């Protein structure tokens, strides 16, 4: 992870090293107040008092889950026995013997 204070940007780099190719998945759970507009590999995030653009790695196919039951995905638990829907960004694809996935989160100033 790299933080660029001047650009208000966090860059996440995931490196996969393996003896063979295999399926790959990245997940980004978000808070229950976050609204997500996902177009391809670009997610616009907004919440009370803020917003950001999340550039997701285009090598993966991205989707957003929120309060799903089959499969169970997109939930947040604020306490024991309680759950509320919360978005999670999930990217699926393939990783080769050496693959790098980069996602960049840029906050609006």
Secondary structure, DSSP 8 states (H G I E B T S, - for coil): -EEETTTTEEEEEEEEE-SS-EEEEEEEE--TT-EEEEETTEEEEEETTEEEEEE--TTSEEEEESSEETTEESEEEEETTEEEE--EEEEEEEE-SEEEEEEEEEE--
